[in-house]
Structures are given as structure tokens and as C-alpha cells.
Amino acid sequence: MDSFEFNFKNKRIQMWLKTVLPAIILAIFLYTFIPTKLNYIPTLVLVTAVIIYYGWAFNDKKKQKRDNALLN
């Protein structure tokens, strides 16, 4: 299994910082300023961002496996 490098050159870290982190900031902002009965909206924002990130990660891993299979 490949080791996981926790630095900013790692594509997964970059993608997480581009998708999930802004969603967290937006959700905090929305939880603060929208009425209580609309609190499901920030939750949907977070769930959507996480689904997008993990969908991208799954496709990226699949692409890497396919590329490695072509090289071998």
C-alpha cells in the first residue's frame, strides 16, 4: 500500500482544501446567520462537499490503478 504524505503537494490534500474547507467555513457562516428552521441547508452544503471530494478521490484512485496497469 502506498504511504500517505501529508503535505501541500499531495493532490488529495489540495482537493480537500479546495472543496471541504470552504464548505466548512460556509456552513459555519450559514449556521450563524440563517434562522433555526433552515439549519438543514448548511448540513446539505457539508454533505455535498464531502460527496464531491470522495467521488473525486475514488475516480482518481481508479485512474491511478488504470495508469499503473498500462505501464506494467
N, C-alpha and C positions, 0 to 999 in steps of 0.2 A: 504494500500500500504506500502511496506517495505521502511524504511528510507535508505538513501544512505550515507554510511560512506566514507569520503574522507581520507583514509589512505593507506599505502602501503601493508596492509594485505588483502585489498579488491581485489578479483580476477579480477574484471573489470579494476581497476587501473593498476594492474600488466600487464594484457594483452595489455592495451593501451600503456604502457611504452615499451613493447616488440615489438609491431607492428607499431604503428603510429609514435611514437617519432623517431625511427631510419629512417623511411621513410621521415619524415620532414627534418632531417639532411642530408640524401642522396639527397633529392630534392634541398635543398639549394646548396649543393656541385655541383650538376649537372647543375643547373641554372647558376652557376658561371663559369663553365669551358667548357660547350659544346657550339657549335655555335647556333646562334639565331634561325635558321630554324629548329633545333631539340628540341625546347623548349617544345614540346608536351610530350617528354619522362619523365621528372620529374612530369608532371601532371598525367601521367598514373601510375607512381610509387605511388603517393599520393592517387589516386582514388582506386588503387588495395589494398593498406594498409587499407584504410577506409572500403572497402567492406569486406575484411577478418575480420577486427575487429567486424563490426556489424553482420556479419554472425555468428561468434563465439558467440557474446553476445545473439543473437536470439536463437541459439541452446542451450546455457547454461540456458537461462530463461525457455525454453521449458523443458529441463531436470529437472530443479528445480521444476517446476509445476508437472511433472510426478512423481518425487520422493515424493513430499508432498502429492499427491493424494494416493500414495501407503501407506504412513504412517497413513493417516486418515481413 
